[in-house]
């Protein structure tokens, strides 16, 4: 591994690449010890069953799919042999227990452990302790006495009892499904509340108004439903346009969402474009986050969307093309990144030009993400004026903004000169906890001293304290030589000690095969290990599996805090001893 001192700093942005055949994820585990380099099949056929018809896959990357301690993993699969005696078709939701190595059917008909629901289930997400799994489903037989339309609905499964509860329930009768689609479930870390989006018009007694998408919150203890995107004109009146993409705080006290409705706050005025709102459970009131400075309740004059929230709901980051969100705002009307402080109501421009306070960057900035404690916001940008002395090509770069100082730092900087942007496209930044480390992918060839080799995308690590950039996807030839093909989709353990990434390169470890693989790098030594490696008892030339493997798109956390564990999707058929079945997508740990 080769490291170079670089122009300070950093950070992140979600990856929209979705890979049809493979996905890796390395995660927080803590249960029984596992020998280093060992790969265990998660969606592997039950030992008593011979054939495998199809694999498993993780779902929405915005959702929590691994428990806090790494013991439980939720995923969906079309496989017919994950549990003994299974009967059913289509996608079903499963929960894997790493400690016991067992798989449980979540979306079972009538809470059955073997009979899959009669419709496809997806979008699984779990609470921090995996006591509850939320998901959406077209099935009509998940609960006893279920009735109503066969639309997609939202459910919660309780692990200890195996009970399935209908969340998007019509107010007309118990167990009656809502009359239109419900989706996008997100559950609070403590498992007490669940937010989701729905087009149904019969979820709230006395509810009325337009039939657009709305945002709701369900109280798991009281089993009551609350309309979040409610008009201020009357209780139960739905917003006059769609509300979507909810995110929820750890305790369920706050829900941020984007909405095109114009009647969610008192005195609301201005354009009817998408805006970002924050709803407080205690007061039941929504606050306009993307507010214009012109007048109280006036919406910004441009589109605002994709909220991200600190764990306690005190800070909301979002992307916006509005030009009237901060005092003295000036500059081009490209999309920019902002942070809103709930305690003060103040909005701060993150992607600010270094030339003047409040001046927006001269090109696109977006893909904003925020640390758990809100101390850093990371984003990607095409702007060339975000840091003083910036120079070099006008390609996309990654930056880190520190809230306490307002300092913006270029992480994908060339070693040629301070502030000089790298000579290739840089993207996909991801944080370690607290923002001490940032991994990202880049096609630049000038980010570290002495680097050589092809100009494919490679994975790099930025360390904030030492202000150094290191090449992680280094060829076995050493000396800073980049891999012989693209490396991308990096993820970091919480303390930044380990990084995992996907790669087509065939020269990162010895005896590599000709497939896309997943690798784990020990940052302190630069040692690379193939996570998607075949079982050592199988005699075959390449050490890596005979099918592709890859990490999931960020912001999914895919490496454990100590870097010891990885879960991933793979088409390989030789990763575990005795594995059988078709070479379709499976989930591994």
matplotlib code that plots the C-alpha trace (Angstrom):
import matplotlib.pyplot as plt

x = [0.0, 1.4, 0.4, 0.8, 0.1, -2.8, -4.7, -6.8, -9.9, -12.8, -16.1, -19.1, -22.1, -24.4, -23.8, -26.7, -25.0, -27.0, -25.5, -27.9, -25.8, -23.7, -23.3, -21.1, -21.5, -19.2, -20.7, -20.8, -20.9, -20.2, -21.1, -19.1, -15.6, -14.9, -11.6, -10.1, -10.9, -13.8, -16.9, -20.2, -23.3, -26.3, -28.8, -27.2, -29.5, -30.7, -28.3, -31.2, -32.2, -30.2, -31.0, -31.1, -33.3, -32.3, -30.3, -30.9, -30.3, -30.3, -32.8, -33.1, -29.6, -31.2, -32.5, -30.9, -30.5, -27.9, -28.5, -26.2, -24.3, -24.0, -25.8, -29.0, -29.2, -32.5, -32.7, -35.1, -34.8, -36.6, -34.9, -37.1, -34.6, -33.5, -35.7, -36.7, -40.1, -40.5, -43.4, -44.0, -42.9, -41.5, -39.5, -39.9, -38.2, -35.8, -33.8, -30.4, -29.0, -25.2, -24.8, -26.8, -26.4, -30.2, -32.6, -36.1, -38.9, -40.3, -43.0, -44.8, -48.5, -50.3, -46.9, -45.9, -42.3, -42.4, -45.2, -44.3, -46.9, -48.9, -47.4, -43.9, -42.3, -39.4, -37.9, -36.9, -35.4, -34.9, -34.6, -31.2, -31.6, -33.5, -36.5, -38.7, -38.4, -40.5, -41.1, -43.6, -45.6, -48.2, -49.2, -52.8, -52.3, -49.7, -52.2, -55.3, -58.6, -56.8, -59.0, -59.1, -57.3, -54.2, -52.0, -48.5, -48.8, -46.4, -46.0, -43.9, -42.7, -41.8, -38.9, -39.6, -43.2, -43.1, -46.2, -46.8, -48.7, -50.3, -49.1, -50.9, -54.3, -57.6, -59.4, -62.6, -62.0, -59.3, -56.9, -58.3, -55.5, -55.2, -57.0, -53.8, -50.0, -47.9, -44.1, -40.7, -40.8, -38.1, -38.0, -36.4, -33.3, -35.2, -38.0, -40.7, -41.8, -42.0, -42.4, -43.6, -45.2, -48.6, -51.2, -54.0, -56.8, -58.4, -55.6, -56.8, -60.4, -61.9, -59.0, -59.8, -58.2, -56.1, -55.0, -51.2, -48.5, -48.4, -46.1, -47.3, -45.8, -46.9, -46.6, -45.6, -46.6, -50.0, -50.5, -51.8, -51.2, -50.5, -50.6, -47.3, -47.9, -51.2, -52.6, -52.7, -56.2, -57.9, -57.1, -57.0, -56.7, -53.9, -51.4, -52.4, -49.5, -47.1, -44.8, -42.0, -38.6, -39.1, -36.1, -36.6, -34.5, -33.1, -36.0, -38.7, -39.1, -38.5, -39.3, -37.8, -39.3, -39.6, -43.0, -44.5, -47.5, -48.1, -50.4, -48.3, -47.3, -49.1, -48.6, -47.1, -46.4, -44.1, -43.5, -45.0, -41.8, -40.4, -39.4, -38.0, -39.9, -39.2, -42.1, -42.0, -43.9, -44.5, -46.1, -47.4, -46.3, -44.2, -41.6, -40.5, -36.7, -36.0, -37.5, -36.9, -35.5, -38.1, -40.9, -41.9, -43.3, -42.3, -40.9, -37.6, -37.6, -36.1, -36.4, -35.2, -35.0, -33.2, -33.1, -30.5, -30.7, -28.4, -29.3, -31.1, -32.9, -31.3, -29.7, -31.0, -28.8, -30.4, -29.8, -31.4, -31.4, -33.2, -31.3, -33.0, -32.3, -29.4, -28.8, -26.8, -26.9, -25.5, -23.9, -25.2, -28.5, -27.0, -28.0, -26.2, -25.9, -27.3, -27.7, -30.6, -30.3, -33.5, -32.5, -31.9, -33.9, -30.8, -29.8, -26.2, -24.8, -22.3, -21.2, -20.1, -17.6, -14.5, -14.8, -17.5, -19.8, -23.2, -21.9, -22.9, -20.5, -20.2, -21.4, -23.4, -23.1, -25.2, -25.3, -25.2, -24.7, -24.3, -22.4, -24.4, -23.5, -23.8, -20.2, -19.5, -21.3, -19.9, -20.8, -19.6, -19.3, -18.4, -17.7, -14.1, -14.3, -15.1, -11.5, -9.0, -6.3, -8.2, -6.8, -6.7, -9.3, -13.0, -14.0, -16.2, -14.4, -15.3, -15.3, -15.8, -17.4, -16.8, -19.8, -17.9, -15.3, -17.2, -14.0, -14.4, -11.6, -10.7, -10.0, -9.5, -6.6, -3.5, -0.1, 1.3, 0.1, -2.1, -5.7, -5.1, -7.9, -7.1, -6.8, -9.7, -13.3, -13.6, -16.8, -18.4, -17.0, -18.0, -17.3, -16.0, -17.7, -17.2, -15.6, -12.0, -11.5, -13.0, -12.8, -13.6, -13.1, -11.2, -10.0, -7.3, -3.7, -2.1, -3.6, -0.5, 3.2, 4.9, 1.7, 1.7, -0.4, -3.6, -6.0, -9.0, -11.1, -9.3, -10.1, -8.4, -8.4, -8.1, -7.1, -8.2, -5.7, -2.6, -4.0, -2.8, -4.3, -3.5, -4.1, -6.0, -6.6, -2.8, -1.5, 0.6, 3.5, 3.6, 5.2, 2.0, 0.9, -2.8, -4.9, -5.2, -9.0, -11.6, -12.1, -15.1, -17.9, -15.8, -17.0, -15.3, -15.4, -16.5, -13.0, -11.6, -9.2, -10.6, -11.9, -13.9, -14.5, -15.4, -13.0, -12.6, -8.8, -7.1, -3.8, -4.8, -4.1, -2.3, -4.1, -7.1, -9.9, -11.4, -14.5, -15.7, -14.6, -14.8, -11.7, -10.9, -7.9, -6.2, -5.5, -2.4, -0.5, -2.1, -2.7, -5.5, -7.6, -10.3, -13.5, -15.3, -12.7, -13.5, -13.6, -10.0, -11.2, -12.3, -9.5, -9.4, -6.7, -8.0, -8.2, -11.2, -14.7, -16.0, -18.6, -18.8, -19.1, -19.5, -20.3, -23.8, -24.3, -23.6, -24.9, -25.3, -22.7, -21.0, -18.0, -18.0, -16.6, -13.5, -13.2, -13.6, -16.8, -18.2, -21.5, -22.0, -23.9, -22.2, -22.9, -19.9, -20.7, -17.5, -17.3, -18.4, -17.6, -20.5, -22.4, -24.8, -27.5, -27.5, -25.0, -27.5, -27.3, -26.8, -26.0, -22.8, -21.2]
y = [0.0, 3.4, 6.6, 10.2, 13.5, 15.2, 18.4, 17.9, 16.1, 14.1, 12.3, 10.7, 10.2, 7.4, 5.0, 4.4, 1.5, -1.6, -4.8, -7.4, -10.3, -9.8, -7.8, -7.9, -6.7, -6.8, -6.1, -5.6, -8.9, -10.1, -13.7, -16.9, -16.5, -17.2, -18.2, -15.4, -15.7, -18.2, -17.6, -18.9, -19.2, -17.3, -18.1, -21.6, -24.6, -26.4, -29.4, -31.8, -30.4, -31.2, -28.5, -24.7, -22.9, -19.3, -17.1, -14.3, -10.6, -7.6, -4.8, -1.1, 0.3, 3.1, 0.5, -1.3, -4.9, -6.1, -5.9, -3.7, -6.7, -8.3, -11.5, -11.0, -10.4, -9.8, -10.4, -11.5, -14.6, -16.6, -19.8, -22.8, -24.5, -22.1, -23.7, -27.4, -28.2, -24.9, -24.4, -21.2, -19.2, -15.7, -13.4, -14.0, -12.3, -14.3, -13.6, -15.3, -15.9, -15.9, -17.4, -20.6, -20.6, -20.9, -19.1, -18.2, -17.4, -14.0, -13.5, -16.8, -17.4, -17.1, -16.8, -20.2, -21.2, -23.1, -21.8, -18.6, -15.9, -16.0, -12.7, -11.3, -9.6, -7.1, -4.0, -5.7, -3.7, -4.5, -2.8, -2.4, -5.6, -7.5, -7.9, -6.6, -6.9, -4.5, -5.3, -4.7, -7.5, -8.2, -11.4, -11.6, -14.5, -13.2, -12.7, -14.5, -13.1, -10.7, -9.1, -6.2, -5.4, -7.3, -4.2, -3.9, -3.4, -2.9, -5.5, -6.0, -9.4, -10.0, -12.4, -13.9, -14.8, -15.1, -12.9, -10.9, -7.6, -5.6, -2.0, -0.4, -1.6, 0.0, 1.9, 0.3, -3.1, -5.1, -7.1, -5.3, -4.2, -0.6, 0.2, 1.3, 0.7, 1.1, 0.9, 2.4, 1.1, 2.4, 1.3, 3.2, 1.7, 1.0, -0.8, 1.4, 3.2, 2.7, 5.2, 4.4, 5.9, 5.1, 6.0, 4.4, 6.7, 4.5, 4.1, 6.9, 7.2, 10.3, 10.7, 12.6, 14.6, 13.8, 10.3, 11.1, 9.4, 10.3, 9.6, 7.7, 6.6, 3.5, 3.0, -0.7, -0.8, 1.0, -0.3, 3.1, 5.0, 8.7, 10.7, 12.6, 14.6, 16.1, 19.4, 22.1, 23.0, 20.1, 16.9, 13.9, 15.9, 14.5, 16.8, 18.1, 16.4, 13.5, 12.9, 10.3, 9.0, 9.1, 8.7, 8.2, 9.1, 6.4, 6.8, 7.5, 11.0, 12.6, 11.8, 13.7, 13.4, 15.2, 16.5, 18.4, 19.3, 23.0, 22.8, 21.1, 24.1, 27.3, 30.2, 28.0, 29.9, 29.9, 27.4, 24.0, 22.0, 19.3, 20.4, 18.8, 18.7, 17.4, 16.0, 15.8, 13.0, 14.7, 17.8, 16.2, 19.2, 19.4, 22.0, 23.2, 22.5, 23.9, 27.3, 30.5, 33.5, 35.7, 34.9, 32.5, 29.3, 30.2, 27.3, 27.6, 28.7, 25.4, 21.7, 20.3, 16.5, 13.4, 14.3, 12.6, 13.0, 12.8, 9.9, 12.2, 14.2, 17.5, 18.1, 17.4, 17.5, 17.7, 18.7, 21.7, 23.9, 26.7, 30.0, 31.7, 29.4, 31.3, 35.0, 36.7, 33.6, 34.2, 32.4, 29.9, 28.0, 24.5, 21.9, 22.5, 20.8, 22.3, 21.5, 22.6, 22.9, 22.0, 23.9, 27.2, 26.8, 28.0, 26.6, 26.5, 26.2, 23.3, 23.4, 27.1, 28.8, 29.9, 33.3, 34.6, 33.7, 32.4, 32.1, 28.8, 26.5, 27.1, 23.6, 20.6, 19.3, 16.5, 13.0, 14.5, 12.3, 13.3, 11.6, 10.1, 13.1, 15.6, 16.8, 16.2, 16.3, 14.5, 15.1, 14.9, 17.9, 19.1, 22.6, 23.9, 26.8, 25.0, 25.2, 28.0, 27.6, 24.9, 24.0, 21.2, 19.3, 20.1, 16.5, 15.3, 15.3, 14.4, 16.8, 16.8, 19.7, 20.2, 21.8, 23.3, 25.2, 25.4, 24.1, 22.3, 19.9, 18.3, 14.6, 13.5, 15.9, 15.5, 15.1, 17.6, 20.6, 21.6, 22.1, 20.6, 18.3, 14.8, 14.1, 11.7, 11.2, 10.6, 9.5, 7.0, 8.4, 6.6, 7.4, 5.5, 6.5, 10.1, 10.8, 10.0, 7.9, 8.2, 5.6, 6.5, 5.3, 7.3, 7.1, 9.7, 8.5, 11.3, 10.9, 9.1, 9.5, 6.9, 5.3, 3.5, 1.1, 1.4, 4.3, 2.2, 3.1, 2.3, 2.5, 5.0, 5.8, 9.2, 9.6, 12.8, 13.1, 12.5, 14.1, 11.2, 9.3, 5.6, 3.2, 0.2, -1.6, -2.2, -4.9, -7.7, -6.2, -3.6, -0.2, 1.7, -0.1, 0.1, -3.0, -4.2, -3.5, -1.4, -1.4, 0.4, 0.4, 0.7, 0.4, 0.9, -0.6, 1.8, 2.6, 2.6, -0.3, -2.4, -1.5, -3.7, -3.2, -4.8, -5.3, -6.8, -6.7, -10.1, -9.0, -7.9, -11.3, -14.3, -17.0, -14.8, -15.9, -14.0, -12.8, -9.8, -10.3, -8.7, -7.9, -6.8, -4.6, -4.2, -0.5, -0.6, -3.2, -2.8, -6.6, -7.6, -10.7, -12.0, -12.3, -14.1, -16.9, -20.5, -23.0, -24.4, -28.0, -27.5, -28.3, -25.6, -23.3, -19.8, -18.9, -16.7, -18.0, -19.1, -16.4, -12.6, -11.0, -7.4, -5.0, -3.4, 0.3, 2.7, 3.8, 0.2, -0.7, -3.8, -4.4, -5.2, -2.8, -4.9, -5.8, -9.5, -10.2, -9.7, -10.5, -10.3, -11.6, -14.0, -16.2, -18.4, -22.1, -23.0, -20.6, -23.2, -26.8, -29.0, -26.1, -27.2, -25.6, -23.2, -20.5, -17.7, -14.9, -15.9, -14.0, -14.9, -14.0]
z = [0.0, -0.9, 0.8, 0.0, 1.8, 0.0, 0.1, 3.3, 3.3, 2.3, 2.1, 0.8, -1.4, -2.0, -4.8, -7.1, -9.0, -8.4, -9.6, -11.0, -9.9, -6.8, -3.7, -0.8, 2.6, 5.5, 8.9, 12.6, 14.2, 17.5, 18.1, 17.7, 16.3, 12.7, 11.2, 9.1, 5.4, 6.0, 3.9, 5.2, 2.9, 4.2, 1.5, 1.1, 0.5, 3.6, 4.1, 3.7, 0.3, -2.9, -5.5, -5.4, -7.9, -7.3, -4.9, -2.4, -2.4, -0.2, -0.9, -0.6, 0.3, 2.4, 4.9, 7.8, 6.9, 9.5, 13.2, 15.4, 16.7, 13.3, 14.3, 12.2, 8.5, 6.6, 2.8, 0.1, -2.1, -4.7, -3.5, -2.7, -0.5, 2.3, 4.9, 5.2, 3.9, 2.2, -0.2, -2.2, -5.2, -5.9, -3.7, 0.1, 3.0, 5.3, 8.5, 8.9, 12.3, 12.1, 15.5, 14.8, 11.0, 10.5, 8.2, 9.1, 6.7, 7.6, 5.0, 5.7, 5.0, 8.3, 10.1, 8.8, 9.0, 5.7, 3.5, 1.7, 1.2, -2.0, -3.3, -3.6, -0.6, -0.6, 1.0, 4.2, 7.1, 10.7, 14.1, 15.7, 17.8, 15.0, 17.3, 14.4, 10.6, 8.4, 4.8, 1.9, 0.3, -2.4, -0.4, 0.8, 3.3, 5.7, 8.5, 9.5, 8.2, 5.8, 3.3, 0.8, -2.4, -3.5, -3.6, -2.0, 1.7, 4.7, 7.4, 10.6, 11.8, 15.4, 15.8, 19.2, 18.5, 14.7, 14.5, 11.4, 11.8, 9.0, 9.2, 6.3, 7.6, 6.5, 9.2, 7.9, 9.5, 11.3, 9.0, 5.9, 3.6, 2.5, -0.8, -2.6, -2.6, 0.5, 0.4, 1.5, 5.2, 7.5, 11.1, 14.1, 15.6, 18.8, 16.9, 18.4, 15.3, 11.6, 8.8, 5.3, 2.1, 0.9, -1.8, 0.3, 1.2, 4.0, 6.5, 8.9, 10.2, 8.7, 6.3, 3.1, 0.3, -2.8, -3.6, -4.0, -2.0, 1.7, 4.6, 7.7, 11.1, 12.9, 16.7, 17.1, 20.8, 20.5, 16.9, 15.9, 12.6, 12.2, 9.0, 8.8, 5.6, 7.0, 5.7, 8.3, 7.1, 8.8, 10.8, 8.6, 5.4, 3.3, 1.7, -1.8, -3.5, -3.0, 0.0, -0.2, 0.9, 4.7, 7.0, 10.8, 13.8, 16.1, 18.6, 16.1, 17.4, 14.1, 10.4, 7.5, 4.1, 0.8, -0.5, -3.3, -1.2, -0.5, 2.5, 5.2, 7.3, 8.3, 6.0, 3.4, 0.2, -2.8, -5.7, -5.6, -6.3, -4.0, -0.6, 2.5, 5.8, 9.4, 11.4, 15.2, 16.8, 20.2, 18.7, 15.5, 13.6, 10.4, 9.8, 6.4, 6.2, 2.8, 3.6, 1.8, 3.8, 2.1, 4.5, 7.2, 5.7, 2.1, 0.2, -1.5, -5.2, -6.4, -6.0, -2.6, -2.0, -0.6, 3.1, 5.3, 9.1, 12.1, 14.5, 16.9, 14.2, 15.2, 11.8, 8.3, 5.2, 1.8, -1.9, -3.4, -6.6, -4.7, -4.6, -1.6, 1.3, 2.9, 3.5, 0.8, -1.4, -4.8, -7.7, -10.3, -9.8, -9.8, -7.2, -3.9, -0.6, 2.6, 6.3, 8.5, 12.3, 14.1, 17.3, 15.6, 12.4, 10.5, 7.1, 6.1, 2.6, 2.5, -1.1, -0.8, -3.1, -1.3, -3.0, -0.9, 2.0, 0.7, -2.8, -4.3, -6.1, -9.8, -10.7, -9.4, -5.9, -4.4, -3.0, 0.5, 3.6, 7.2, 10.1, 13.0, 15.2, 12.4, 12.7, 9.0, 5.7, 2.7, -0.9, -4.5, -6.7, -10.2, -8.9, -9.2, -6.6, -3.3, -1.9, -2.1, -4.7, -6.5, -9.9, -12.3, -14.4, -14.0, -13.3, -10.3, -7.0, -3.4, -0.5, 3.3, 5.1, 8.9, 10.6, 13.5, 11.4, 8.1, 6.4, 3.1, 2.2, -1.1, -0.6, -4.2, -4.7, -6.9, -5.2, -7.7, -5.8, -2.8, -3.9, -7.4, -8.3, -9.5, -13.2, -13.3, -12.1, -8.3, -6.6, -4.2, -0.9, 2.3, 6.0, 8.9, 12.2, 13.0, 9.6, 10.6, 7.4, 4.0, 1.2, -2.4, -5.9, -8.6, -12.1, -11.3, -11.7, -9.6, -6.1, -4.5, -5.2, -7.3, -8.4, -11.8, -13.9, -15.8, -15.3, -14.3, -11.3, -8.1, -4.4, -2.1, 1.6, 3.1, 6.8, 8.3, 11.1, 9.0, 5.8, 3.7, 0.8, 0.3, -2.6, -1.4, -4.7, -5.2, -7.5, -6.0, -8.0, -5.3, -5.4, -5.9, -9.0, -9.6, -10.2, -13.8, -13.9, -12.1, -8.3, -6.8, -4.2, -1.1, 2.5, 5.8, 9.3, 12.0, 13.1, 9.6, 10.3, 7.4, 4.0, 1.6, -2.1, -5.3, -8.2, -11.7, -11.2, -11.5, -9.8, -6.3, -4.8, -6.1, -8.1, -8.7, -11.1, -13.9, -12.0, -10.2, -6.6, -3.2, -1.2, 2.3, 3.0, 6.4, 6.4, 8.7, 6.7, 3.2, 3.2, 0.8, 1.2, -1.2, 0.7, -2.1, -2.2, -2.8, 0.0, 0.5, 0.3, -3.3, -5.8, -8.5, -9.7, -8.8, -5.2, -5.8, -6.5, -9.9, -10.1, -9.6, -6.1, -5.2, -2.4, -2.1, -2.9, -0.1, 2.4, 3.3, 5.9, 4.7, 7.0, 10.7, 13.2, 13.7, 10.0, 10.7, 8.8, 5.3, 3.9, 0.1, -2.9, -5.3, -8.3, -7.5, -6.8, -5.0, -2.0, 0.6, 0.8, -0.2, -1.8, -4.5, -6.7, -9.6, -9.9, -9.2, -6.8, -3.1, 0.1, 2.0, 5.3]

ax = plt.figure().add_subplot(projection="3d")
ax.plot(x, y, z, "-o")
ax.set_aspect("equal")
plt.show()
